[in-house]
Amino acid sequence: MAELLEASRTVQQDDSLGALVVAANGPVWSSGGDPNALQSGFGPGADASYLVHREKIGGENGLGDLSDQAIEFDALGIGAWLTAYLQCEKPLIAAIDGVAVGGGFALALAHDVRVISDRARFMPAFNGLGVGPELGASWTLARLVNPSRAASIIMTNTWVDADEALASGLANLTVTSADLLATAVDYGARISARPLPQVLAAVRALREAAGTTLEQRLALEWDARRASAGPA
């Protein structure tokens, strides 16, 4: 996540770069966090802000360290990573081949565009792990699909295949696995050919189109997670 944040900052600061395409090597786009590795930070009474702002996601290129006192008042937790990632106002394009689960599912939803392969599959996984949504999934999913369907997907841990993802609006475009990366890069190139100020203005307006802000929803999720989350 620190490396992905560094890439987003590079794209934001370089006017010769018009978009960021996030792909994966292999059949898994992202399986999310490892519950065993994160267990000590997410149980009742634990404060995962230490994992976020210290060794796990912090570091030279990641989120900055917070003092112990600042962590006590940390309102966003892991959501702070997402707000930093979205400071890149160039279009963020997820090229998804295979599964995106848990935090990986939430990360996919946070992108402006999702180009997926015909073997892509999505699942929230939060309920199965005994935790609540993270990285804004409760906000982004309800914006992409209707709120009733979003509630069903999150509450029942429903798998969403490529056909449903496209039909519901979760995905923008479906292609074969072999064509995925080239299609996503071409999508980014077509956007990059547009005047940069207009692209930045469109991205900013689209991300703020809903009533409740993402940061407000991130804070709500983090409060709920710290209060009740624990490993399954």
N, C-alpha and C positions, 0 to 999 in steps of 0.2 A: 504493500500500500504506500510505503514511503517512495518507492520508485515510480509508481503511477502518479503520485502527487508531483514529483519532480518533473515528469513528462508533461503534465498539464501546465505547470508553470513555464516550462520551456516554450510550449505552443503559444501560451498567452503573451509572452514577452517578445516573440519573434514574428514580425509582420509578414515575413515570407511564408509563414505556415498558416494555413487557413482552417484546419480542422485536426482533430485527434481521433484516430481509429484505434480501438482497443480490441485486440484479438488474443487468441490463446494457442499454444502449441499442444496438439493432442485433442482427444475427444471430450475433454471437460473444460468449459469456459471458466467456471469457478465453482468450487464446492463450498465456499464460505469458510468461516473460521473453524478450527479444530476444537470441539467442545472440551476435549481432554486438556489441551494446552491453555484454554481460557477459563477452565473451571474455577481456579482460585480467585479469579477476578469477577465472576458473575453470580456467585451464590448470594442468598439473602444476607444483607449487611455488608457485603463486599463492595468495593468501589473500583470498578473497572477503569476509571479515569487514570489510574496508575499504569495500567497496561497500555492505554491509548497514548498518554503523554510521556511515557518513559521508554522502556526497551522495545515494545512491540511495534508501535507505529511512529514513535518519535525518532529522533536521530538527526543527523546532519541535513538530510533532505526531506524529512517528514515534518510532523507537527512539532512545534517547539515545546521544550520541557516546561512544565508548570511547577511552581513551588507547592509544598504540602498545603499551605494555606489557600492558594489559588484552586487547588484540586477540590478542596472542601466546598467551594462555591461554583464548581464547574457545572454549567447548566446543560451542556450538549453531549458530553462524553464522546463516544465514537462519532456522533454526529458532527463534531468539530472537524473531523477529517473530510466529511462530505461538503461542508460549507467551504472549506479550503479548496477542494477539488473543483467546485462549481465557480470559483473565482476566475477560472478559465472561461471566458465568454466567447471563445471559438466553439463551433459545434462539436459535441462529444458523440462519437459514433461507436456503438458496440457491435462488433462483428462476432456473432455468437454461433458456435458450432458445437453441439453437444449440450450438456446440462449446465444450468445455472441455478444453484440451490442456496437457500439461507441468505447469508450476507452477499453471496454472489448474485442471487436473484435480486436483492435490493439494489446492488450496484448496477446491474443491467437496467433496472427501471429508471435509475437516475440519469441515464444518458439521454441526449436529445433525440437520437435516432437509434433504432435497433434493426440491423440487417441480420437475418438468421438463416441457418441452413435448414433443410427439410428434416434433419435429425435433432434439432434443438428441442430441449424440454426444460420446463421451469417448475420449481416448487419452493414455497416459502420456507418450510421446515421449522419455523420458529416454535409452533405449538408442539411439534414432535420432540423438541429439545427442552421443552418446559420453559421457554422464554418468550418475550413479546417481540414484535417487529423492531427492526433497527434500520439505520441508514435511510430513513424516510419512506420505507416501503408502504406504510399505512397511508401515506399522502400521495406518493407517485402512482401506486397501482389504482387507487380510486380515481385519479385523473385520467388514466389511460383506458380503463374499462369502466363499466357502470359501477356505482358504489355497492350495489347488491352483489354483483359477481365478485368484486374485490373482497367483500366480507366473506363470501363462501370460500374463495381460494385460500385466504389467510387462515380462517378458522378451522378448515378441514384438511389443510395441507394437500390440496388437490394438485395433481400433476397437470400442467398445461402443455400440450404438444404444439408442434409448429403450426398445424392447421388452425387450431383455436387461437393461438397467439396472433396470427395474422387476421383472422376474422374478428377478434375482439378489439383490435387496436393496440395490443401489447407490442406487436412487431410492425415495422413499416414495410418490410419486404422479405420474401422468402425465396431462396435460391438453393441450388445444390451445394453440397459441401465443397466440391471442387471449385466452384465459382465464387465462393463466399468472400474471400479476402479481396479478390480483384474487384468484385462488385462494390464492397464497402469503400475501398480506396477510390473507385470511380465516383461514388456518391460524394465523398469528401472533396474530390477534385472539382466536381461541378459546383459545389457550394463555394469552394475557394475561388472560383472564377468570378464570383460576384463581388461588387465593391465592399471592402472590409467594413466601413462604418455602418452600412446598411445591414450586413450580416450580424454585427455585434448588437445593433439595436433590436433586430428581430429575436435573437437569442434571449436577450434580457427581457423583452416583453413577453415572450412565450413562457419563460420560466416563472414569471410573476403573474400569470394569467388567473390563477385560482385565488379564492378569497383568503383562506388560511395560508400563512406563509410556511415555507418548508422549515424555517428555523423554529417556528412555534411548534410544528408537529414533531420535529426532532427533540425538542425539550420535553414534550409530553411523553414520547416514547422512552426517553432516558429516565425520567422520573419513575415511570412504571417498571422499567427494567431493574433499576436499583432497589425498588421496593419489594418486588416479588419474584424476580428471575432466579432461577437455579437450574443446575443440570438435571436432565431427566433421570 
